[in-house]
Amino acid sequence: MGCRHSSSPPESPVKRITENGGPIILKSKISIHRAQIFDQQSPLGNKSLSSSRLSISTKKTCLSLSSLPIPFTALCLEKTLDEHDHYLIKRFKLDTPCLILDVSRTHILLLDGRQLRLIHMETMDIETCVLPLTCADVQEIAWSSKLNAFLLLTTDQLYKTSTKQLQLIPIHQIQFTTEGHRKSYMAVDGDDLIINRSFGYDLRYYSLSKLSLVQSSRSYIHGEDLSVTTIRLNSNKILALAISIGKKQMIDLVNLNTDQFLYRIQMDSNENILYPVNLHNNGQWFAKTCTPCVNIGHCLISSDGQVTRLRLFHNQDNFIRSFSMSPDNRWLVISRQHVLEVYQPCSSFLPLMKNLVDVSSISLA
């Protein structure tokens, strides 16, 4: 990010712009106290680490985050990442800062320098392979339930690899125009694959079952002065696009099936919001906020564009670089600096909260 950070100011307002252009000022936030982190790190080696085995059943049993409203999700995430490590399953050392990864129900696939590392969630065994010299830089990794494989997007090719054998297989049916080393992004859900390769507004929509182009999205009009920097898709077929207009970064929510613009979420003054992540929970998104050279923060975005700030990791020099939730909400994986951490999301305190008659009585102010 190139920023030095401190906790995001909870009083900063958030602006949500609806389809008709009207802004709505939102409040923020939920917080939970935290303590000093207790560090237990394991290096990632080049061989399968059978010594890394552990019994998941010995850890605290957690309920799923699935179907939780935003106040509950916020509390769960802050409780899980409160730096007491109660819900930490494993911490790994990385050779390089990890920015590119994704999670299936059973595995993590991540890029560590020029090495791919496949981690089995139940055993924590690791398989590693070095990318061949003919493979261009990996831009994105995404799990596809349709293909039962991880997809890897480079600057000039789309690959897949199964979890049974870590081996890159080119998907030749999907070809790109040679445009040099251009940054590429993709989003995957079910049969849908969306690829953006130009930092612009040209989004290509593919069918994974047919491995063919369906159409080019028309979410943005030709000539609009913006760049798309990240794209994510959820099971409701809502496409979250992190965009830049000048020096300002914001997030648009668009209905993929209709190309209907739903919400533009942007912060006031010089604060940016970026990097949406699908939480696989009622259309909710995790995102980062950033004031250049001042701070990095985190927030949740609801399906109707409401924003709730989170307070995670008071040490801003060790901020979250990557964040991914498994499709069944069982696993939460984050990377920070040269460390990868695997959590089981906490919701053990929710039964009492769910007995509340009026969920809206939980204050977000």
N, C-alpha and C positions, 0 to 999 in steps of 0.2 A: 504493500500500500504506500510505502514511503512516508508514513506518518508516525509521529510520536503521540502517545495517546494517554488520556485520563478518562475517568468515568463520564459517560454522556450526561449532560444536565437534564434531570427529569422534568424540568419545567419547559423545555423547548417544545413549542407547538408543532404539530404535524398537519400538513395540508393534504386533503384528499379531494381530487377533482373528478366529478362524475361526468357522464356522457354529455350532459347539457352544459358542462363547464363551470358549475357552481362549486366553490370551495367550501369545505367543512373543517372547522378547527377541532382537533381531537385532543384529549388529555392523555396522560401517560401515568403510571407505570406500576409495577409490582416489584417488591424487593424482599430478599431473605438474607439474614446475616450469614457470614462465612468465616472460616478460620484458615490458618496457614496450611498450605498443601503439604502432604507427606509423600515424598517422591520415592517410588519403587519402579525402576526402569529396567527393561530388558532389551538388549541389542537385537536388531534384525540381522540375521546371518544369511548366507547364501544357500544354506541347506535347510531341509525340513527340521524344525526344532521339536523333537518329541519330548524334550525336557520341559517344553512350554505348556504341557497339558495341565489342565485344572478342571475341577468339577464345578460346573456352573451352578449346580444345585446347592453348593455350600454357600453361595452368595445370597443376599437378601432377596426374597421373592418379590417381584414387581408386577403390578397390573399393567395392562396395555394403556398407552396414551390414546388409543383409538376412540373416536367419538367424544372427546372431551371438548367443551367450549373453551374459548380463549383464556378466561381467567384461570381455569384449571391447568391448561397447557403451560401457561407462563409460570405458575407455581411449581409444576412438575419439573420444568427445565431448570429453574433456579435452584430447586432442591437437589436435583441430580448433579448439577455442576457447582455445588456450593464449596468445593475444595476440601471437604472432609473425606472424600474418596469412599464413602459408603457404597456408592453404586458403580465405582470403577471396577471393571473386570480385568483389564490388562493395559499396561503402558509399554510402548515400544520406543526405542531410540531409532531415529532415521539418519541416513547419511546426508540428506538434503532436506530443506523445507518442503513439506508435502502439500501441494495445492490441488492435485488432480487425483480423485478417488471416487468410488461409489460402493454401495453396499447392497447385496441381495439378502434373502432370508437366511443364508447360510455362510456367505463369504464376503470378504473385503478384497477389492482389487485396487491397488494404488501404484502410482508412479514415483519411484525414488531415484532421482537422477536418470540414468539410462537403463534402469532395472524395473521390471514389473514384479510386484510381490503380491501373491495370492494367499490370504489368511483364512483358514477354516475357523469359523466362529466358536464352535463347540470345543475343539481341541487346541486352538491357537497354533496349530502347525502351520508352517510357512513354506510355500514353494516360490522359487525365484527364477526368473529368466532375464537374460540380457537382451535388450532390443538389438536386432541386426543393424548393421551399418546402412543397409538399404531402406530402413524404416525412418521416415521423416519424424519430426518432433510430434509427440502425442499432445493433442490439444484438449481432449475431453475423454472421460470414461463414463459409461452409463450402463446400468443393468437393464436387460430386456427379458421380461417374463415370457414374451411371445417366442423368442428364439432360445430361451433358457441359456443365455450366454451374456457375457459382458461385451459391449461394443466399445471400440476404441477409434476415435477420429483423429487423424493426423492432418497435416496441411495438404496432402494430396491423395489420401486413401481412407476408406472405412474398413475396419477389421472387426473380427469377432474372436472370442476365445471361450471355451467351456470351462467349467469349474473342475472337471475331471482331469483335464490336461491343459496346462498353461502353454498355449501355442497360438500364435497369431495367424488367422486365416483371412486373406483379403476377400471382401465382398465385391466382386467385380461387376455385379449387376448395377451397382450404384457408382457412377463415375462423375468426376468433377472436371470442369474446365481448368486447364493449366493457367494459374494466375499468380505463380510465384508463392513465396512464403507468407500467406495471408492468415491471420488469426481465424480460427474456426470454432464454432459452438454447436452443440446439439442438445436436443431434449427428446426423451423417449417415454412413452406410456402405451401399453397394450400394443396395438398394431401401428401406432403412429410414431414416426420419426421426423423430427424437424431439424433442419441444418441451416446454419447461417455462416457464410464463409467470407464476408466482405466488410465486417464492421459497419455495414449499412443496414438497410431495411429489407433486403432481399432474403426472404425466408422460404426454403424449399421443403415441401411436405411430401414424405414418402410413406408407402405401405410396406411394412416389414414382412407381411405374409407373401406379397407379390414381388418385393424388392424392386419396386418401380416408383417413379415420380407420380404423385397424385395431382399436385398443383403447386403454384407459387402463392404464398399468402399475400393478401392485399390489405394487411393491417394498417399500413402507412402509405400515404399518397406519394407518387413520384416527385422527387425533388425536395421532400421535407428535410429540413436541416437537422438530422439526428443520426446517431450511430447506435446500433444494438450491440451490447457488450456481453450479455449473458441471457440464455433462454432456458426456461424450465416449464414442464407440462405436468398437470395432475390428472387424476382419473375422471374429474368432472369436465375434462377437455378445456380447462382454463389455462391459457398460456401466460406465464409471467415473463416479461421482458425488461431487463435492466437496460436503460437507454441513457445516452449522454446528449445533451443539447448545449453546445458551448462547453463551459466548465461545470455545468450543473448535471448531476446524476440523479435519476429517479426510476421508478418501477411502474410499468403499465400492465394492467390485467386485461386480456383480450379473450373472447370466446372463439376457440379454434374453429368450431363447426360453422359459425355464422360470420366470422371476422368482425364481430361487434366489439367496439371499444367499450370497456366497462368502467375502469377507474385508472386515473393517473395519481400515483402516490408520491408526493415530494415533500421535503422538509423546508422549513423557512430559512431565511438568510443563506449562509454559505454551507449549510450541512447537507450532505448527500445521503441517499439511501440506495443500496445496491446489493448484488449477489443473492437473489431470492433462492430459497431451498424448499422443496416440497416436503411437508411433514407427514404426508399420507394420512391426514386427519381433518375431515370436514372442510377441505379446501383451504386449510391454513398454510401459511408460509413463514419460514424463518428468514431474516434478512440482516444485513449489516448497515450501520449508519457510520458516517465518517465526516468529521470536520477537518479539512486538510491541515496537517501540521499541528493539530490540537488533540483530537481523540478519535477512538473507534468505539462504537457501541453496537448493541444488538437489539432486535425487536421481533415481534410477531405481527403478521398481517392476516386479518380474517378474510373470509370469502367475500365480504361486502366492503373490503378496503379499509376497515378500521385498524389502527396501529396501536400496539401495546409495547412499551419499552421494557427491556430486560436489563438486569444488572448481573453480569457474569464476569468473573475474573478481574479483580481490582488491579492486578499488575498489568498495565497496558503494554509493557514490553513483551508480554507473553500472550498476545491476543489470539483468538481463533482465526486460523488461516483457512481451514476447510471444515465443513459441517455436513453430515449426511445421516439420514434416518433410514433404517431398513423398512421395506414395504409393510411389514407386519408390526412395526413400532417396537419390536423387541430389542433392537440394537441402535445405539447412538454412537457415531464415530466422529471424532474431531481431531484435527491436527493443529498443533501449536509449536512454532519454531521447528525444532528437529525431533519432535515427539508426536507419536500417534496414540490416542487414548480411546479405549472401547468401554462403553457404559451400557448398563441396562437401565432405561429411564425409570425414574421413581414415580410411583403414584400410590405408595402404600398408605399415605395419609388422606387419601380421597374418600374412603367410605364415610367418614364423619362429615366431610364437606358435601357429599352427595345427598345427605339427609336434610340439607337446607331446603326449605320450601321454595324460596325465591333465589335462584342463582344470581340474578341481577343485583342482589344485595351486596355482592363482593365489590368493594370499591376499587376503581382503577385510578383514582385521583391522587 
